[in-house]
């Protein structure tokens, strides 16, 4: 239907264009018949003969002519050259564009797929023009005129001889005034205008669908002058530009038609953005176009938070996928290089961070899987020593808060269940440890007043026998190192003044004692250095002759060694 209307509109334009050309031509001939143009290089003389159907006298005609010529000379001298030019261009523009309009119209109507047999041919247009020329009242009036001006301008006469349309290019300054004066002869062309209006209206009646075209044609009649407001080319172009845009589905591939052409690239349609490839096919899913974009199944570009699959993505207001750190509603989020939102633990070149299940970066103290972690204001996980008030906390290399024994490059430390580092003497798992003022666990000898304590390599306080590079020592249940004679587990031991355990022969309080390799004092018979010795119940080595179980023995008076197989 729209194509049909365009065809009808084009047809009416052709008819109207032909009638307009004829009207202007006839008006020019009539004006030439009724006026005398004289160009004397610097002055313009216009003679105008007024024809009267009733045959009035020549004297009256000449008087009227002189009056009109005087008035027109005064009007032309007073008006500016720009006004004359504008008037001439406004009057002649439709005339000069008629031929190009007809050619452009034929080409555009052909592109609208109108059947060739429906397009008016050049012969039919020519025939219509001849018919209009024959039936024109203006032509009849000119034919009946008895006075013809003999001194017409040569160029104007040649133009009228070659064509019924005046040549706009060759119109001189004198001819411009001729065209300008012809505008005032509206009343003489009323019959032609009436015929043109009747022709348009008659054509509109032929098809009820052409009423809108008829209305447009009538609106082009300005003050009963046949002056179209826009050329035919503009009308067809406007019809194409305002053609409806629509979606088209071709075997599941969607495209969008704009003015008869497939849309490509980015296009905003009904407040939503779509992307069409070079073939016009609408794209969906992820799209890489200098950045990553996500298009729903309906092709609409998405913005904000989107979850296509199992991961969240953030798309900017332009639709471009965001990566790295992003601030949203006063919360920081981190997106990987592939755009996926990080939740839980994630690392960057700066270190480790923690995000909750919504992807929000965490700060301060946070509990994760039963362990505490500390994050600074930027969200970066902290490690090592963390002072808080009067207390110290230590975070392992994994970031977890230490709540028991932990090792550092400086040694071992201990923190209670809240993570607070401990100092001084501490009982841990039933054993004593000395952590000093700095919290560093001590080992080895630890003097305290007049006493000495020994801390093992594990830091635990020794409360029994303990070995050192210098020998064996013994500490009581409180960890105090013992010296002198000590009865331990029913055995006697002699510990020096430095606490070291004694072995072998020891001379104490004018008596000799012998201690085995375990440090225990020897009593009764014992062998040492390939000889036998005897010590009483107190461990004192015996000498000389003595009786043992009814037997006589002789022990050397000096060494105490028992004599055998020899006379003494």
C-alpha positions in Angstrom: 0.0 0.0 0.0 2.8 2.4 0.9 4.6 1.7 -2.4 1.4 2.3 -4.2 0.9 5.6 -2.5 4.4 6.6 -3.4 3.8 5.6 -7.0 0.5 7.7 -7.0 2.3 10.5 -5.4 5.1 10.4 -8.1 2.5 10.3 -10.8 0.7 13.4 -9.5 4.1 15.1 -9.2 4.8 14.4 -12.8 1.4 15.8 -13.9 1.8 18.8 -11.6 5.3 19.4 -12.8 4.2 19.3 -16.5 1.3 21.7 -15.8 3.6 24.0 -13.9 6.2 24.2 -16.7 3.5 24.9 -19.2 2.0 27.6 -17.0 5.3 29.4 -16.5 6.1 29.1 -20.2 2.7 30.6 -21.2 3.0 33.3 -18.5 6.4 34.2 -20.0 5.0 34.3 -23.5 2.1 36.4 -22.4 4.4 38.8 -20.5 6.6 39.0 -23.6 3.6 39.8 -25.7 2.4 42.5 -23.3 5.7 44.2 -22.3 8.7 45.8 -24.1 12.1 45.3 -22.6 14.8 47.6 -23.7 18.4 47.2 -22.4 20.6 50.2 -23.0 23.7 49.0 -20.8 22.8 51.1 -17.8 19.1 51.8 -18.0 16.1 49.6 -18.1 13.0 50.7 -20.1 9.9 48.6 -19.8 7.0 49.1 -22.1 3.8 47.2 -21.2 0.8 47.0 -23.4 -2.5 46.4 -21.7 -4.8 44.3 -23.8 -8.5 44.7 -23.4 -11.0 42.2 -24.7 -13.5 45.0 -25.3 -11.1 46.9 -27.8 -10.5 50.2 -26.0 -8.7 53.0 -27.8 -5.0 53.3 -28.4 -4.8 56.5 -26.5 -6.1 55.0 -23.3 -3.8 52.1 -23.7 -0.8 54.4 -24.1 -1.7 56.4 -21.0 -2.1 53.3 -18.9 1.2 52.0 -20.3 3.1 55.2 -19.4 1.7 55.1 -15.9 2.7 51.4 -15.4 6.2 51.9 -16.8 6.8 54.9 -14.5 5.7 52.9 -11.4 7.8 49.9 -12.3 10.9 52.0 -12.9 10.6 53.6 -9.5 10.0 50.2 -7.8 13.0 48.6 -9.5 15.3 51.5 -8.6 14.2 51.4 -4.9 14.6 47.7 -4.4 18.1 46.2 -3.7 19.8 43.9 -6.1 19.7 41.1 -3.4 15.9 41.4 -3.3 15.6 41.2 -7.0 17.9 38.1 -7.0 15.9 36.4 -4.3 12.7 37.1 -6.1 14.0 35.7 -9.3 15.5 32.6 -7.7 12.2 31.9 -5.9 10.3 32.3 -9.1 12.6 30.3 -11.3 13.8 27.6 -9.0 10.9 25.3 -9.7 11.3 26.0 -13.4 15.0 25.1 -13.5 14.6 21.9 -11.5 11.6 20.4 -13.4 13.7 18.3 -15.8 16.1 16.9 -13.1 13.1 16.3 -10.8 11.4 14.2 -13.5 14.5 12.1 -14.1 15.2 11.6 -10.3 11.6 10.7 -9.7 11.6 8.0 -12.4 14.7 6.4 -11.0 13.4 6.4 -7.4 10.0 5.0 -8.4 11.7 2.2 -10.3 13.7 1.3 -7.1 10.4 0.9 -5.2 9.7 -2.2 -7.3 6.6 -0.6 -9.0 5.5 -2.6 -12.1 7.0 -1.1 -15.2 3.7 -1.0 -16.9 2.4 1.2 -14.1 5.0 3.9 -14.5 4.0 6.8 -16.9 6.2 6.9 -19.9 7.8 9.9 -21.5 5.3 9.7 -24.4 2.3 9.8 -22.0 3.8 12.8 -20.2 4.4 14.6 -23.5 0.8 13.8 -24.6 -0.5 15.1 -21.4 1.5 18.3 -21.8 0.2 18.9 -25.3 -3.3 18.4 -24.1 -2.9 20.8 -21.3 -1.3 23.3 -23.8 -4.3 23.0 -26.2 -6.9 23.4 -23.4 -5.1 26.3 -21.6 -7.2 29.4 -21.3 -4.0 31.4 -21.1 -2.8 30.1 -24.4 -6.2 31.1 -26.0 -5.9 34.6 -24.6 -2.4 35.0 -26.0 -3.6 33.7 -29.4 -6.3 36.3 -29.4 -4.0 39.2 -28.6 -3.6 41.6 -31.5 -0.6 43.6 -30.3 2.8 41.9 -30.2 5.9 43.7 -29.0 8.5 43.7 -31.8 11.5 44.8 -29.8 11.9 41.8 -27.5 15.3 41.0 -26.1 17.1 38.7 -28.4 18.1 36.2 -25.8 14.6 35.9 -24.4 13.1 35.5 -27.9 15.6 32.7 -28.6 14.8 30.9 -25.3 11.1 31.0 -26.1 11.7 29.8 -29.6 13.8 26.8 -28.4 11.6 25.8 -25.4 8.5 26.7 -23.7 10.6 26.9 -20.4 12.8 30.0 -19.9 16.5 29.2 -19.5 17.3 30.3 -16.0 21.1 30.6 -16.7 20.6 33.1 -19.5 18.1 35.4 -17.7 19.7 38.8 -17.5 19.0 41.6 -15.1 16.3 42.9 -17.5 14.8 39.4 -17.7 14.7 39.2 -13.9 12.4 42.2 -13.8 10.3 40.5 -16.4 9.9 37.4 -14.3 9.3 39.5 -11.2 6.6 41.5 -12.9 5.0 38.3 -14.1 4.4 37.3 -10.4 1.9 40.2 -10.2 -0.1 38.7 -13.0 -1.7 36.1 -10.6 -5.2 36.8 -11.8 -4.3 36.0 -15.4 -3.2 32.5 -14.4 -6.2 31.7 -12.2 -7.8 29.5 -14.9 -4.7 27.4 -15.2 -4.4 27.0 -11.5 -8.0 25.9 -11.3 -7.4 23.3 -14.1 -4.4 22.0 -12.2 -6.4 21.7 -8.9 -9.2 19.9 -10.7 -6.7 17.5 -12.3 -5.2 16.6 -9.0 -8.5 16.2 -7.3 -9.8 14.1 -10.2 -6.8 11.8 -10.0 -7.3 11.4 -6.2 -10.9 10.3 -6.7 -9.7 7.5 -9.0 -8.3 5.7 -6.0 -9.5 6.3 -2.4 -6.0 5.3 -1.1 -4.5 8.4 -2.8 -6.4 11.0 -0.7 -3.3 11.8 1.3 -1.3 12.4 -1.9 -4.0 14.7 -3.2 -4.0 16.7 0.0 -0.2 17.1 -0.3 -0.5 18.3 -3.9 -3.2 20.9 -3.0 -1.0 22.2 -0.2 1.7 23.0 -2.8 -0.5 25.7 -4.3 0.8 28.9 -2.7 -1.5 31.9 -3.2 -2.9 30.2 -6.3 0.6 30.2 -7.9 1.7 26.8 -9.1 4.9 26.8 -7.0 5.7 23.4 -5.3 7.3 23.9 -1.8 9.8 21.0 -2.2 11.2 19.3 -5.3 10.2 15.8 -6.3 13.6 14.3 -5.3 13.2 15.5 -1.7 9.7 14.0 -1.5 10.9 10.5 -2.5 14.0 10.8 -0.2 11.8 11.7 2.7 9.5 8.8 2.0 12.5 6.4 2.1 13.9 8.0 5.2 10.6 7.7 7.0 10.1 4.1 5.9 9.3 1.9 9.0 12.3 0.1 10.7 11.6 -3.5 11.6 13.1 -6.7 12.8 13.6 -9.6 10.4 14.2 -13.3 11.2 16.0 -15.4 8.6 16.2 -19.0 9.7 16.8 -18.0 13.3 19.3 -15.2 12.5 17.8 -11.9 13.5 18.6 -8.6 11.6 17.2 -5.1 11.8 16.1 -3.1 8.7 16.7 0.6 8.7 15.4 2.4 5.6 15.6 -0.8 3.6 19.2 -1.6 4.7 20.4 -4.1 7.3 21.9 -2.5 10.4 25.5 -3.3 11.2 27.7 -2.5 14.2 26.3 -0.9 17.3 22.7 0.3 17.1 20.3 1.8 19.7 16.8 0.4 19.2 14.0 1.2 21.6 16.4 2.4 24.4 18.5 -0.8 24.1 21.8 -1.4 22.4 22.4 -4.2 19.9 25.4 -5.3 17.8 25.1 -6.6 14.3 28.0 -8.2 12.4 29.1 -7.1 8.9 26.4 -9.4 7.5 23.7 -7.7 9.6 23.3 -10.7 11.9 22.3 -9.8 15.5 25.0 -11.0 18.0 24.3 -12.7 21.4 26.5 -13.9 24.3 30.0 -12.6 24.8 31.2 -10.1 22.2 34.8 -8.9 21.8 34.7 -5.4 20.2 37.8 -3.6 21.5 36.4 -4.7 24.9 34.3 -7.5 26.1 30.5 -7.0 26.1 27.7 -9.4 27.1 24.5 -9.6 25.0 21.5 -11.5 26.3 19.7 -14.1 24.1 17.5 -11.2 22.9 20.6 -9.4 21.7 20.3 -6.5 24.3 23.6 -5.3 25.7 23.8 -5.7 29.5 25.3 -3.3 32.1 25.9 -3.6 35.9 26.2 -7.0 37.7 25.5 -10.0 35.5 25.8 -13.7 36.1 25.9 -15.6 32.8 26.8 -19.0 34.2 28.3 -19.7 37.6 30.3 -16.5 37.9 29.5 -12.8 38.4 30.7 -10.1 36.1 30.6 -6.3 36.3 29.7 -4.4 33.1 30.2 -0.6 33.0 27.6 1.9 31.9 29.0 1.5 28.3 28.6 -2.2 28.6 32.4 -2.9 28.7 33.4 -5.8 31.0 35.4 -4.5 34.1 38.5 -6.1 35.5 40.7 -5.5 38.5 39.6 -3.4 41.5 36.1 -1.8 41.3 34.4 0.4 43.9 30.6 -0.2 44.0 28.3 1.3 46.7 31.3 2.0 49.0 32.5 -1.6 48.7 35.6 -2.9 46.9 35.3 -5.8 44.5 38.1 -7.6 42.6 37.5 -9.1 39.1 40.0 -11.4 37.4 41.5 -10.7 34.0 38.6 -12.8 32.6 36.1 -10.6 34.4 35.1 -13.2 37.0 34.3 -11.8 40.5 36.6 -13.1 43.2 35.1 -14.6 46.3 37.0 -16.1 49.3 40.8 -16.0 49.1 42.5 -14.4 46.0 46.0 -13.0 45.4 47.3 -10.1 43.4 50.9 -8.8 42.9 50.4 -6.9 46.1 49.5 -10.0 48.2 46.5 -11.9 49.5 43.0 -10.6 50.0 39.7 -12.0 51.3 36.2 -11.4 49.9 33.0 -12.6 51.4 30.5 -14.7 49.4 29.2 -11.5 47.8 32.7 -10.6 46.6 33.1 -7.6 49.0 36.7 -7.1 50.1 37.2 -7.6 53.9 39.2 -5.5 56.3 40.3 -5.7 60.0 40.1 -9.0 61.9 38.2 -11.8 60.1 37.6 -15.4 61.1 37.9 -17.9 58.3 37.7 -21.7 58.7 38.2 -21.4 62.5 41.2 -19.2 62.2 41.7 -15.5 62.6 43.3 -13.2 60.0 44.0 -9.5 60.0 43.6 -7.2 57.0 44.7 -3.6 56.8 42.4 -0.8 55.5 43.3 -1.6 51.9 42.3 -5.2 52.5 45.8 -6.6 52.3 46.4 -9.7 54.5 49.0 -9.1 57.1 51.7 -11.4 58.4 54.3 -11.3 61.2 54.1 -9.2 64.3 50.9 -7.1 64.9 51.0 -4.8 68.0 47.5 -4.0 69.4 47.5 -1.8 72.5 49.8 -3.3 75.1 49.7 -6.8 73.5 51.5 -8.4 70.6 50.0 -10.8 68.1 51.8 -12.9 65.5 50.4 -13.8 62.1 52.0 -16.8 60.3 53.1 -16.8 56.7 49.6 -18.1 55.8 48.2 -15.1 57.6 46.5 -17.2 60.4 46.8 -15.9 63.9 49.2 -18.0 66.1 47.6 -19.2 69.3 50.2 -21.6 70.6 53.9 -22.2 69.9 55.2 -20.5 66.8 58.7 -20.1 65.4 60.3 -17.0 63.9 63.8 -16.2 62.6 64.6 -15.1 66.2 63.3 -18.2 67.9 60.3 -19.7 69.6 57.3 -17.8 71.1 54.1 -18.7 72.7 50.7 -17.1 72.4 47.6 -18.0 74.4 44.2 -19.0 72.8 43.4 -15.3 72.0 46.7 -15.0 70.2 48.3 -12.7 72.8 52.1 -13.3 73.1 53.2 -14.5 76.6 56.2 -13.4 78.6 58.0 -14.6 81.7 57.6 -18.0 83.3 54.7 -19.9 81.8 53.4 -23.4 82.5 52.4 -25.0 79.2 51.2 -28.6 79.1 52.5 -29.3 82.6 56.0 -27.9 82.0 57.6 -24.7 82.8 59.1 -22.3 80.3 60.9 -19.0 80.6 59.8 -16.6 77.9 61.6 -13.5 79.2 60.4 -9.9 78.7 60.4 -10.1 74.9 58.4 -13.4 74.8 61.4 -15.2 73.3 61.6 -18.7 74.7 64.9 -19.4 76.6 67.1 -22.4 76.7 70.1 -23.5 78.7 71.2 -22.2 82.0 69.0 -19.6 83.7 70.2 -18.1 86.9 67.6 -16.9 89.4 68.9 -15.5 92.6 71.2 -18.0 94.3 69.8 -20.8 92.2 70.4 -22.1 88.7 67.8 -23.5 86.4 68.3 -25.4 83.2 66.0 -25.2 80.2 66.2 -27.9 77.6 66.5 -27.3 73.9 62.7 -27.5 73.8 62.6 -24.7 76.4 61.1 -26.9 79.1 62.5 -26.6 82.6 64.6 -29.6 83.6 63.4 -31.2 86.9 65.5 -34.4 87.0 68.7 -35.6 85.3 69.7 -33.7 82.3 72.8 -33.8 80.1 74.8 -30.9 78.8 78.0 -30.6 76.8 79.7 -30.4 80.2 78.2 -33.5 81.7 75.2 -34.7 83.7 73.3 -32.5 86.1 70.4 -33.0 88.4 67.6 -30.6 89.3 64.8 -31.1 91.8 61.1 -30.9 91.1 61.3 -27.1 91.1 64.0 -27.1 88.5 66.7 -26.0 90.9 70.1 -27.4 90.1 71.5 -29.7 92.9 75.1 -29.9 94.2 77.0 -32.2 96.8 75.8 -35.6 98.0 72.4 -36.5 96.6 70.4 -39.6 97.2 68.4 -40.2 94.1 66.2 -43.2 93.7 68.0 -44.9 96.7 71.4 -44.3 95.2 74.0 -41.8 96.2 75.5 -39.4 93.9 78.1 -36.8 94.3 77.5 -33.5 92.4 80.2 -31.0 92.3 79.9 -27.4 93.3 79.0 -26.6 89.8 76.3 -29.3 89.9 78.1 -31.7 87.6 77.8 -35.4 88.5 81.0 -37.2 89.6 82.2 -40.6 88.4 85.2 -42.9 89.2 87.4 -42.2 92.3 86.5 -39.2 94.4 88.2 -38.1 97.6 85.8 -36.4 99.9 86.2 -35.6 103.6 89.5 -37.6 103.9 87.9 -40.7 102.4 87.9 -42.3 99.0 84.8 -43.1 97.1 84.2 -44.7 93.9 81.3 -43.9 91.5 80.4 -45.9 88.4 79.7 -44.4 85.0 76.1 -43.7 85.9 77.4 -41.6 88.9 76.1 -44.1 91.5 78.4 -44.6 94.6 79.9 -48.1 94.9 79.5 -50.2 98.0 80.9 -53.7 98.9 83.1 -55.4 96.4 83.6 -53.7 93.1 86.2 -53.9 90.3 88.1 -51.0 89.0 91.2 -50.7 87.0 91.6 -54.5 86.9 91.6 -54.7 90.7 89.1 -55.4 93.4 88.1 -53.0 96.0 85.9 -53.0 99.0 83.7 -50.2 100.3 81.6 -50.2 103.4 77.9 -49.3 103.4 78.8 -45.6 103.3 80.9 -46.1 100.3 84.2 -45.5 102.1 87.0 -47.5 100.5 88.6 -50.0 103.0 92.4 -50.7 103.6 94.6 -53.3 105.4 93.4 -56.7 106.8 89.7 -57.1 107.4 87.2 -60.0 107.9 84.4 -60.5 105.5 81.9 -63.4 106.0 84.5 -65.3 108.1 87.2 -64.8 105.5 90.4 -62.7 105.9 91.3 -60.2 103.1 94.2 -57.9 102.8 93.7 -54.6 101.0 96.7 -52.4 100.0 97.4 -49.8 102.7 97.7 -47.1 100.1 95.6 -48.0 97.1 93.0 -50.3 98.8 93.4 -52.9 96.1 93.0 -56.5 97.3 96.2 -58.6 97.3 96.2 -62.0 95.8 98.8 -64.9 95.4 101.5 -63.1 97.3 102.9 -63.0 100.8 102.6 -59.8 102.7 
